[in-house]
Amino acid sequence: MRRFLNGKRVGEQPVAVEQRYTATFAVLYAPGTLKAVGMKGDRGVAEGILTTAGAPDRT
């Protein structure tokens, strides 16, 4: 699993049945786009994207 914040890779972690196909990353908040890419070898096979809706109410 690769994680990207605003187009910059912020982490990579293997996932398998032993981890219950779960990866955990600590990422500081930044407005924009957070993308997770499921990898099979060097090829991306799945992705999920979260995007901030606008300016935060408070931090």
C-alpha positions as CSV (number, residue, x, y, z in Angstrom):
1,M,0.0,0.0,0.0
2,R,1.3,3.4,-1.0
3,R,0.0,6.6,0.5
4,F,0.2,10.0,-1.2
5,L,-0.6,13.5,0.2
6,N,-1.1,16.1,-2.5
7,G,0.9,14.0,-5.0
8,K,3.9,13.4,-2.7
9,R,4.5,9.8,-1.4
10,V,4.3,9.9,2.4
11,G,4.6,6.2,3.0
12,E,4.6,2.6,1.8
13,Q,3.7,-0.5,3.8
14,P,3.1,-4.1,2.8
15,V,-0.3,-5.6,3.6
16,A,-1.3,-9.2,3.6
17,V,-3.7,-11.6,5.3
18,E,-1.5,-11.4,8.4
19,Q,-2.2,-7.7,8.8
20,R,-5.9,-8.3,7.8
21,Y,-5.1,-6.3,4.7
22,T,-4.8,-3.1,6.8
23,A,-2.1,-0.4,6.6
24,T,-1.8,2.4,9.2
25,F,0.0,5.7,8.5
26,A,0.5,8.7,10.6
27,V,0.2,11.8,8.4
28,L,-0.1,15.4,9.6
29,Y,-3.2,17.2,8.4
30,A,-2.8,19.3,5.2
31,P,-5.7,20.4,3.0
32,G,-5.8,18.7,-0.4
33,T,-5.9,15.1,-1.6
34,L,-5.0,11.9,0.3
35,K,-4.6,8.9,-2.0
36,A,-4.0,5.2,-1.1
37,V,-2.8,2.9,-3.9
38,G,-3.0,-0.9,-3.5
39,M,0.0,-2.4,-5.2
40,K,0.7,-5.8,-6.8
41,G,4.4,-5.9,-7.4
42,D,5.2,-2.5,-8.9
43,R,1.8,-2.0,-10.4
44,G,-1.1,-0.1,-8.8
45,V,-4.2,-2.3,-8.8
46,A,-6.6,-0.3,-6.6
47,E,-6.9,3.2,-5.2
48,G,-9.0,5.3,-2.9
49,I,-9.0,9.1,-2.8
50,L,-10.2,11.5,-0.1
51,T,-10.3,15.3,-0.8
52,T,-10.9,18.1,1.7
53,A,-14.1,19.9,1.0
54,G,-12.9,23.4,1.7
55,A,-11.3,25.6,4.4
56,P,-11.3,24.0,7.9
57,D,-13.7,25.3,10.6
58,R,-10.9,25.0,13.1
59,T,-7.7,23.0,13.8
